[in-house]
Amino acid sequence: MPGERLVIMGANGSGKTTLLRMLSTATMPSRGTLRLFGLDPAREPEAVRQRLALLTHLPSLYDDLSGTENLQILARLLGKSLNVEPWLTKVGLDQRPEPVRSYSAGMRKRLSFARTLIQDPQLVLIDEPYGQLDPEGFSLVDRMVDELSARGTTVILASHLVERAAKLCDHGLLLHQGLPRWSGPATQAHQAWTTLHRSLT
């Protein structure tokens, strides 16, 4: 549903990233049926991609350009005429004229969120949103997810920080060896994760 938030949980190798890649059309399922926005991604990948954004561990940025120039290029590709500086201010990257190659991992993630906000997608997929961030960066992620949700954007995130991510989300999905082991309210996600972990140790 528009504006709802889902956290995908699971140990390394459980299938979290693979699921996000399938939802983003970067990988096609080997069997079964996948529908996004009522469309078949295998037949209409471009129509699906136009409606979503994927934030990964390694964001695709132009390293030799500044944050401002990165956003300006994206705006032109989207056919939008806008001042990108407010978006940089929103993620704490205003007054940063240096090239992106000098950015820390956290700054790159901030710029990726600014790119996502400009895209204004219907669905945002985020792989390990808190990775490589300090506490201030954690708070930024929470604010950005809240803003996306308030816009009516559906957010699906995969995270090892189950307790924190669950507090941010409405629903939870627990994967184990590529299969769903539990789904339900996010308020019960941490308990489900703990129960599965204990059963495997």
C-alpha positions, 0 to 999 in steps of 0.5 A: 500500500502507498506509504507503508514500510516493510523490513526484510530480515535474515542472516547473511545469505538468506536472500534479502539482497536477492529479493531486492534485486528481483523487485528492482528488475536487476535480477529476474526470478528463475521460477514463479511469477512476479508482479509490480504495479500490476506489470510483469517486470520480465516483459515491461522492465522499463515501465517498472523501473520508472516507478521505483528507486534502489539504494544499494551498498555501492551507489552509482555516482559520478565521482569526478563531479560534485554533489550538486552536479550529480543531482543536476544531471539526474534532474536533466535525465528526468526532464525536471527543471529545479534548483537542486540545492534545497535537496542537498541541504535536506541531507546535510550536503550543502556547501560541499563543492568538492568532487564526490570521490572525496566523500565518505561512505556516509556522505555518499549515502546522503547524496543517494537519498537526495537522488531518490527524493528528486526521483519521487518514485512510488517504491523505494528499495533500500539495502542495509540503510544504516551501513557505514553510518554514524548515529547522526546518519542513522537519524538521517535515514529514519527521517528520510524514510519517514519523509518518503512514507509521508509522500505516499512512497512505499519503502522496503528495506533490508537490514541487520539492525532488526530492532531499529528498522522494525521501529521504523516500519509497519510490517516485517518479513523474515527470510531463511535460506531464500524462503519466508519463515515469518511475516507479520506486524513490525512490532513482532519482528524482533521477537520473530528474529530472536526465535529463529536465531535461537532455533538455529543455534 
